[in-house]
């Protein structure tokens, strides 16, 4: 019988929060009787001496006094700085931010970001119907200053500069692909209460579900609204479009639950890391809420992390046709390790793999049907906007089959905005209803000349 195996390690994708239980922490350690010997043999004594020498020099000779706590925090952040873009030291306030944003209730502007080594903030995606989205913040934007103050390296992984009391305003200085000068946007902070799922009927019998992020209640909302759509359709839908465009991710379990709701059996996602406790397999349980009705999943370059997991699960199982543009490629697992002082360490511990064993990391999900940005529209392909383009990104596991399509950064996707792409997805859905196989080579419809080799270069 299909099963879902939950391991003691709580997993976090993008904005999700996870805690590593004591048992999981212990699993990463050598047995107690061997711990001292193992530690002694693994400590790089020469490097420790060098660190102590630098530490002492800073304490003794730096132009201004530096206290021990500040120096130690800087050293700890440095341990994580060069690992990958998603590993970071979170001070207590940043940890609180992380928890709040995962719950979808916080004071801020409503944007998913990550901090780059130079301190600037790269926008993965603005969240639907938030101040950031309404002010014109776009996926791929690079925030270089907040309220006129340049963002600098070493300021941590926190979105604190964008947080603040509801009703206050913040000015963002943004570098944007195609803009000759920095773009300045004033955004009013609000209490963000994200409705992560929205739905409507596209045509009689054909439903539409927009998932903007994955939170604790997203899967329950998805199933509830799916039931409401079925009722509007007279008891059963003929087909469904799931819109994951510019969905930056969120809680893994929510994405897994939605995939399970649409699959009778088969794998959903697996994780693999260096230690056994990081390995997990999630599989579907019997029961398809759509009773086999065709599904189209709409994605773009802003679809990241948990949204890529969902698209990969439905695509690999032949349950859905994937339409849109190559996704972001954020296929790594972050585990949050709470510390005794209220701070936390967010550490990349594993990679995600689709049911067919394909790595998402730095590669993304390649759609079956490729859509392109509308001419004259505001959407398009931001420069340097994929996981593979991030400084220090975790390397991809590329199949050794000579497939240039799989190379990181090759044929990167576009951000697709506007209702026209929903119309194109509906056209593909009608083809499936008419009898086409979800896995069939489909380059017709709104993009008759599109195929898997036509994904646009760079993004």
C-alpha positions as CSV (number, residue, x, y, z in Angstrom):
1,X,0.0,0.0,0.0
2,X,1.3,3.5,-0.8
3,X,2.6,5.1,2.3
4,X,4.1,8.4,3.6
5,X,7.2,8.0,5.8
6,X,7.7,11.0,8.2
7,X,11.2,11.1,9.7
8,X,12.2,12.9,12.9
9,X,13.7,15.7,11.0
10,X,11.2,18.5,10.4
11,X,11.8,20.0,6.9
12,X,11.6,23.6,5.8
13,X,11.2,24.9,2.3
14,X,11.6,28.6,1.5
15,X,9.7,30.4,4.2
16,X,8.7,27.3,6.3
17,X,9.9,26.8,9.8
18,X,11.2,23.5,11.1
19,X,12.8,22.4,14.4
20,X,15.3,19.6,14.7
21,X,14.4,17.4,17.6
22,X,17.0,16.3,20.1
23,X,16.9,12.7,18.7
24,X,17.6,14.0,15.2
25,X,20.5,16.1,16.5
26,X,21.9,13.1,18.2
27,X,21.6,11.1,15.1
28,X,24.2,13.3,13.4
29,X,26.7,12.7,16.2
30,X,29.1,9.7,16.7
31,X,28.3,7.2,19.4
32,X,29.1,8.7,22.9
33,X,32.0,6.3,23.6
34,X,33.6,7.3,20.3
35,X,32.7,11.0,20.4
36,X,35.9,12.3,22.0
37,X,38.2,10.3,19.8
38,X,36.2,11.3,16.7
39,X,36.2,15.0,17.7
40,X,39.9,15.0,18.4
41,X,40.8,13.5,15.1
42,X,38.5,15.8,13.1
43,X,39.3,19.2,14.6
44,X,41.6,21.2,12.3
45,X,44.0,22.4,14.9
46,X,46.1,24.6,12.6
47,X,42.9,26.4,11.4
48,X,41.7,26.9,15.0
49,X,45.1,28.4,16.0
50,X,44.8,30.7,13.0
51,X,41.3,31.8,14.0
52,X,42.4,32.5,17.6
53,X,45.3,34.6,16.3
54,X,43.0,36.7,14.1
55,X,40.5,37.0,16.9
56,X,43.2,38.2,19.3
57,X,44.5,40.7,16.8
58,X,41.1,42.2,16.3
59,X,40.5,42.4,20.0
60,X,43.8,44.0,20.7
61,X,44.4,46.3,17.7
62,X,41.2,47.2,15.9
63,X,40.7,51.0,15.8
64,X,37.6,50.8,18.0
65,X,36.8,48.3,20.8
66,X,34.8,45.2,19.7
67,X,33.1,43.1,22.4
68,X,33.4,39.3,22.5
69,X,29.7,38.7,21.7
70,X,29.9,40.8,18.5
71,X,33.0,39.0,17.3
72,X,31.6,35.6,18.0
73,X,28.4,36.4,16.2
74,X,30.4,37.5,13.2
75,X,32.5,34.4,13.3
76,X,29.4,32.1,13.4
77,X,27.7,34.0,10.6
78,X,31.0,33.6,8.6
79,X,30.7,29.8,9.1
80,X,27.5,29.8,7.1
81,X,28.1,32.7,4.7
82,X,29.9,30.7,2.0
83,X,27.9,27.5,2.2
84,X,25.0,28.3,0.0
85,X,22.4,31.2,-0.3
86,X,19.9,29.6,2.0
87,X,22.1,28.6,5.0
88,X,22.2,31.5,7.5
89,X,22.4,32.4,11.2
90,X,19.1,33.8,12.4
91,X,19.1,36.0,15.4
92,X,16.1,35.8,17.7
93,X,14.1,38.6,15.9
94,X,14.9,37.0,12.5
95,X,13.7,33.6,13.8
96,X,10.5,35.2,14.9
97,X,10.1,36.8,11.5
98,X,10.6,33.3,9.9
99,X,7.9,31.8,12.1
100,X,5.4,34.6,11.5
101,X,5.9,34.6,7.8
102,X,5.4,30.8,7.6
103,X,2.1,31.3,9.4
104,X,1.1,34.1,7.0
105,X,0.3,36.7,9.7
106,X,2.9,39.4,10.2
107,X,3.5,43.2,9.7
108,X,5.4,43.8,6.5
109,X,5.1,44.3,2.8
110,X,4.4,40.7,1.6
111,X,7.4,39.6,-0.4
112,X,9.6,36.5,-0.5
113,X,13.3,37.4,-0.6
114,X,16.7,36.0,0.0
115,X,19.8,38.0,1.0
116,X,22.7,37.9,-1.3
117,X,26.4,37.9,-0.2
118,X,26.7,41.7,-0.8
119,X,23.7,42.3,1.5
120,X,21.1,43.1,-1.2
121,X,17.8,41.4,-1.3
122,X,16.7,39.4,-4.3
123,X,12.9,39.1,-4.7
124,X,11.8,35.5,-5.5
125,X,8.2,36.7,-5.8
126,X,5.8,39.3,-4.3
127,X,2.9,37.5,-2.7
128,X,-0.5,38.0,-4.3
129,X,-2.7,40.9,-3.1
130,X,-0.1,42.3,-0.7
131,X,1.4,45.9,-0.5
132,X,4.5,44.7,-2.4
133,X,2.5,43.3,-5.3
134,X,0.2,46.3,-5.5
135,X,3.2,48.7,-5.4
136,X,4.8,47.0,-8.4
137,X,7.5,44.9,-6.8
138,X,8.4,42.1,-9.3
139,X,10.0,38.7,-9.2
140,X,13.7,39.1,-9.9
141,X,13.9,42.7,-8.5
142,X,17.1,43.4,-6.5
143,X,16.5,45.6,-3.5
144,X,19.7,47.5,-2.8
145,X,18.6,50.1,-0.3
146,X,15.8,50.6,2.2
147,X,14.7,54.1,3.2
148,X,17.8,55.4,1.4
149,X,20.2,53.2,3.5
150,X,22.3,50.8,1.3
151,X,22.0,47.2,2.3
152,X,25.4,45.7,3.2
153,X,27.0,42.3,3.7
154,X,27.0,40.7,7.1
155,X,23.5,41.9,8.1
156,X,22.1,38.4,8.3
157,X,19.3,36.6,6.5
158,X,16.5,38.6,8.1
159,X,13.8,40.5,6.3
160,X,13.8,43.0,9.2
161,X,14.5,46.1,7.1
162,X,11.1,45.5,5.4
163,X,9.2,44.8,8.6
164,X,7.6,47.5,10.7
165,X,4.4,48.7,12.2
166,X,1.3,48.4,10.0
167,X,0.5,51.8,8.4
168,X,4.2,52.9,8.2
169,X,5.9,53.3,4.8
170,X,9.2,52.1,3.5
171,X,11.0,53.3,0.4
172,X,12.7,50.6,-1.7
173,X,15.5,51.3,-4.1
174,X,15.4,48.5,-6.7
175,X,17.7,47.5,-9.6
176,X,15.5,46.0,-12.3
177,X,16.3,44.3,-15.6
178,X,15.6,46.6,-18.5
179,X,15.5,49.8,-16.3
180,X,18.2,52.3,-17.0
181,X,18.0,53.9,-13.6
182,X,17.3,52.4,-10.1
183,X,13.5,52.2,-9.5
184,X,12.2,53.7,-6.2
185,X,9.0,52.4,-4.8
186,X,7.2,53.5,-1.6
187,X,5.3,50.6,0.0
188,X,3.0,51.0,3.0
189,X,3.4,48.1,5.5
190,X,0.3,46.2,6.5
191,X,-0.6,43.3,8.6
192,X,-0.2,40.5,6.1
193,X,-2.9,37.8,6.4
194,X,-2.4,35.8,3.3
195,X,-5.3,33.9,1.7
196,X,-3.0,31.4,0.0
197,X,-5.8,29.8,-2.2
198,X,-8.3,31.5,-4.5
199,X,-10.6,29.8,-6.9
200,X,-13.1,30.5,-9.7
201,X,-14.8,28.8,-12.6
202,X,-13.1,29.5,-15.9
203,X,-15.9,28.0,-18.0
204,X,-18.7,25.6,-17.1
205,X,-17.0,22.4,-15.8
206,X,-13.5,23.9,-15.8
207,X,-12.1,25.1,-12.5
208,X,-9.2,27.3,-11.6
209,X,-7.3,27.3,-8.3
210,X,-4.6,29.8,-7.6
211,X,-2.1,28.8,-4.9
212,X,0.1,31.8,-4.0
213,X,2.1,30.2,-1.2
214,X,2.1,27.1,1.0
215,X,1.1,27.7,4.6
216,X,-0.2,25.5,7.4
217,X,-3.8,25.8,6.2
218,X,-3.2,25.8,2.4
219,X,-4.0,22.1,1.8
220,X,-7.3,22.3,3.7
221,X,-8.3,25.5,1.9
222,X,-7.3,23.8,-1.4
223,X,-9.6,20.8,-0.8
224,X,-12.4,23.0,0.5
225,X,-12.4,25.3,-2.5
226,X,-12.0,22.3,-4.8
227,X,-15.2,20.9,-3.4
228,X,-16.9,24.2,-3.9
229,X,-15.9,24.2,-7.5
230,X,-17.2,20.7,-8.0
231,X,-20.5,21.7,-6.5
232,X,-20.7,24.7,-8.9
233,X,-20.0,22.2,-11.8
234,X,-22.9,20.1,-10.8
235,X,-21.0,17.5,-8.7
236,X,-17.9,16.9,-10.7
237,X,-15.3,19.0,-12.5
238,X,-14.3,18.2,-16.1
239,X,-10.8,19.6,-15.5
240,X,-8.7,21.9,-13.3
241,X,-6.0,24.5,-13.8
242,X,-3.7,24.9,-10.8
243,X,-1.8,28.2,-11.0
244,X,1.6,28.2,-9.2
245,X,3.1,31.2,-11.0
246,X,5.4,33.2,-8.8
247,X,4.6,31.0,-5.9
248,X,7.8,31.2,-3.8
249,X,7.2,28.0,-1.8
250,X,6.5,27.5,1.9
251,X,5.6,24.4,3.9
252,X,6.5,21.1,2.4
253,X,3.7,19.2,4.1
254,X,1.1,21.5,2.4
255,X,2.4,20.7,-1.0
256,X,2.6,17.0,-0.2
257,X,-1.0,17.0,1.0
258,X,-2.3,18.7,-2.2
259,X,-0.4,16.2,-4.4
260,X,-1.9,13.4,-2.3
261,X,-5.4,14.8,-2.8
262,X,-5.0,14.4,-6.6
263,X,-3.1,11.1,-6.7
264,X,-4.3,7.6,-6.2
265,X,-0.8,6.2,-5.7
266,X,2.8,6.8,-6.6
267,X,5.6,8.9,-5.1
268,X,5.3,12.6,-4.3
269,X,8.8,13.7,-3.4
270,X,12.0,12.3,-1.7
271,X,14.9,14.0,0.1
272,X,18.5,12.9,0.3
273,X,21.2,14.3,2.5
274,X,24.5,13.2,4.0
275,X,23.0,11.7,7.1
276,X,20.2,9.1,7.2
277,X,17.8,11.3,9.2
278,X,17.8,13.8,6.3
279,X,16.3,11.1,4.0
280,X,12.6,11.0,3.6
281,X,10.0,9.6,1.1
282,X,6.5,10.9,0.7
283,X,4.0,8.8,-1.2
284,X,0.4,9.2,-2.1
285,X,-2.5,7.4,-0.3
286,X,-5.6,6.2,-2.2
287,X,-8.2,8.8,-3.1
288,X,-8.3,11.3,-5.9
289,X,-10.5,14.2,-5.1
290,X,-10.9,15.0,-8.8
291,X,-11.8,11.4,-9.8
292,X,-9.3,11.3,-12.6
293,X,-10.4,14.6,-14.2
294,X,-7.4,16.2,-16.2
295,X,-5.2,18.7,-14.5
296,X,-2.9,21.5,-15.9
297,X,-0.3,23.1,-13.7
298,X,0.8,26.6,-14.7
299,X,4.3,27.6,-13.6
300,X,6.9,30.2,-14.3
301,X,10.4,31.4,-13.3
302,X,9.0,32.6,-9.9
303,X,7.7,29.2,-9.0
304,X,10.1,27.9,-6.4
305,X,10.6,25.2,-3.8
306,X,7.3,23.7,-2.6
307,X,5.6,24.7,-5.8
308,X,8.3,22.9,-7.8
309,X,7.7,19.8,-5.6
310,X,4.0,19.8,-6.4
311,X,4.5,20.4,-10.1
312,X,7.1,17.6,-10.2
313,X,4.9,15.2,-8.3
314,X,1.9,15.7,-10.6
315,X,4.0,15.7,-13.8
316,X,6.1,12.6,-13.1
317,X,3.0,10.6,-12.2
318,X,1.3,11.6,-15.4
319,X,-1.4,13.2,-13.4
320,X,-1.0,16.7,-14.9
321,X,0.4,18.5,-17.9
322,X,2.9,21.2,-16.8
323,X,2.5,24.5,-18.8
324,X,4.4,27.7,-18.6
325,X,8.1,28.4,-18.2
326,X,11.0,26.6,-16.5
327,X,10.8,27.1,-12.7
328,X,13.3,28.7,-10.4
329,X,15.2,25.6,-9.3
330,X,15.2,25.9,-5.5
331,X,15.4,22.2,-4.7
332,X,17.2,22.1,-1.4
333,X,16.0,21.4,2.1
334,X,16.6,23.8,5.0
335,X,16.4,22.6,8.6
336,X,16.2,25.2,11.3
337,X,18.2,24.4,14.4
338,X,17.1,26.3,17.5
339,X,19.8,27.5,19.8
340,X,19.6,28.0,23.6
341,X,19.7,31.8,23.3
342,X,16.6,32.1,21.0
343,X,18.7,32.4,17.9
344,X,18.7,29.7,15.2
345,X,20.8,28.2,12.5
346,X,19.1,27.6,9.1
347,X,21.1,24.9,7.4
348,X,20.8,23.2,4.0
349,X,20.6,19.5,4.8
350,X,19.3,17.7,1.7
351,X,18.1,17.9,-1.9
352,X,14.6,17.3,-3.2
353,X,14.0,14.7,-5.9
354,X,10.9,14.2,-8.0
355,X,9.2,10.8,-8.1
356,X,11.3,9.9,-11.2
357,X,14.5,10.6,-9.2
358,X,15.2,14.0,-10.9
359,X,16.9,16.7,-8.8
360,X,15.1,20.1,-8.8
361,X,18.1,21.9,-7.4
362,X,19.5,24.6,-9.8
363,X,17.6,22.8,-12.7
364,X,13.9,23.5,-11.9
365,X,10.9,21.9,-13.6
366,X,10.8,22.0,-17.3
367,X,7.2,22.4,-18.6
368,X,5.6,20.1,-21.2
369,X,4.2,23.1,-23.0
370,X,6.3,26.3,-23.0
371,X,4.6,29.7,-22.8
372,X,6.4,33.0,-23.4
373,X,5.9,36.5,-22.0
374,X,3.2,38.5,-23.7
375,X,4.5,41.1,-26.1
376,X,4.3,44.6,-24.7
377,X,3.6,43.3,-21.2
378,X,5.4,43.9,-18.0
379,X,6.4,40.3,-17.5
380,X,9.5,38.7,-18.9
381,X,12.8,37.3,-18.0
382,X,14.7,39.0,-15.1
383,X,18.5,39.0,-15.4
384,X,20.3,36.5,-13.3
385,X,17.1,35.1,-11.9
386,X,17.4,31.4,-11.2
387,X,18.8,29.4,-8.4
388,X,21.8,28.5,-10.6
389,X,22.7,32.2,-10.9
390,X,22.9,32.8,-7.1
391,X,26.4,33.3,-5.8
392,X,27.5,30.1,-4.0
393,X,24.4,28.1,-4.9
394,X,24.3,24.4,-4.1
395,X,25.4,22.5,-7.2
396,X,23.0,20.6,-9.4
397,X,23.1,16.9,-9.9
398,X,23.1,16.8,-13.7
399,X,22.4,13.5,-15.5
400,X,25.3,12.2,-17.5
401,X,23.3,11.7,-20.7
402,X,24.6,14.6,-22.8
403,X,21.3,16.5,-22.3
404,X,22.2,20.1,-22.5
405,X,18.6,20.9,-21.4
406,X,19.6,19.8,-17.9
407,X,22.6,22.1,-17.5
408,X,22.1,24.6,-14.7
409,X,21.3,28.1,-15.9
410,X,20.6,26.9,-19.5
411,X,17.2,27.9,-20.9
412,X,16.1,29.6,-17.7
413,X,12.5,30.6,-17.5
414,X,10.4,33.7,-17.7
415,X,8.1,35.4,-15.2
416,X,4.6,35.1,-16.8
417,X,2.0,37.6,-15.7
418,X,-1.5,38.2,-17.0
419,X,-4.7,36.4,-17.8
420,X,-3.5,35.4,-21.2
421,X,-1.4,32.5,-19.8
422,X,-4.5,31.2,-17.9
423,X,-6.4,31.2,-21.2
424,X,-3.5,29.2,-22.7
425,X,-3.5,26.7,-19.8
426,X,-7.3,26.3,-20.2
427,X,-6.7,25.5,-23.9
428,X,-4.3,22.7,-22.9
429,X,-6.8,21.4,-20.4
430,X,-9.5,21.1,-23.0
431,X,-7.1,19.1,-25.1
432,X,-6.6,16.7,-22.2
433,X,-10.4,16.4,-21.8
434,X,-10.7,15.7,-25.5
435,X,-8.4,12.7,-25.0
436,X,-4.8,13.7,-25.1
437,X,-2.4,12.1,-22.7
438,X,-0.9,14.3,-19.9
439,X,2.6,13.2,-20.9
440,X,2.1,13.7,-24.6
441,X,4.5,16.0,-26.6
442,X,2.4,19.1,-26.7
443,X,3.6,22.2,-28.4
444,X,0.3,23.3,-29.8
445,X,-2.5,25.7,-28.8
446,X,-1.4,29.1,-27.7
447,X,2.2,28.2,-28.5
448,X,2.1,25.9,-31.6
449,X,5.9,26.2,-32.2
450,X,6.8,25.6,-28.5
451,X,8.5,22.5,-27.2
452,X,10.9,21.5,-24.4
453,X,13.8,22.9,-26.4
454,X,12.2,26.2,-26.8
455,X,12.6,27.4,-23.2
456,X,14.1,30.9,-23.4
457,X,17.8,31.3,-22.6
458,X,18.8,32.7,-19.2
459,X,16.6,34.3,-16.7
